[in-house]
């Protein structure tokens, strides 16, 4: 398809495994974004940027900065 647009009050997706590949830009906008992982959360890239207008919090038993 050239493009697909979905508009709904709520969408719930349940799957054992989901993989998405994007060649250029993947973007999500929202008032609040929340990621919940039972085991781990990994972010990997050539560069990573976290910007905040206010506080940034890291909470853990140990935090390693290299």
C-alpha positions, 0 to 999 in steps of 0.5 A: 500500500502507498499509505495506511491511516488508522484513527480509533479511540483505542487500539490494543495489539497482542502478539508473541513477537512483533518486529518492525523495520523502517528505512528512514524515520519511525516516530511516536507522539503522545502526551505520555509515553510509557514502556514497561519491560519485565526483564530489560530495556535496550536502546542501541544506536550510533547516537542517543539523545535524551532531552528534557525541559525539566528533570531527568531521573535515573533510578536503580541500584547501580547506574553505570556511566562510561 
